[in-house]
């Protein structure tokens, strides 16, 4: 997994591309769909925690970090 960094060359997949990739992983590689979702959720949470930790250790300790929670069906 590559971590997003500001100013980096980021490629964003469309919804159809993500669905195609998931289908390939499930049907060709045999990865269970629930495992894909679990790994995605865990990776996202780890990145958020790392970002929050770095902000809390920053110079302005009085400033509270902001958190965005994204969820859906």
LINRA-V161892 format. One record per run of one state. SS is the DSSP state (H for helix, E for strand, - for the rest). FROM is the first residue (numbers start at 1). TO is the last residue. If there is no record, write none. Layout:
# LINRA-V161892
ss-><SS,SS>
from-><FROM,FROM>
to-><TO,TO>
This chain:
# LINRA-V161892
ss-><-,H,-,H,->
from-><1,15,28,33,57>
to-><14,27,32,56,73>
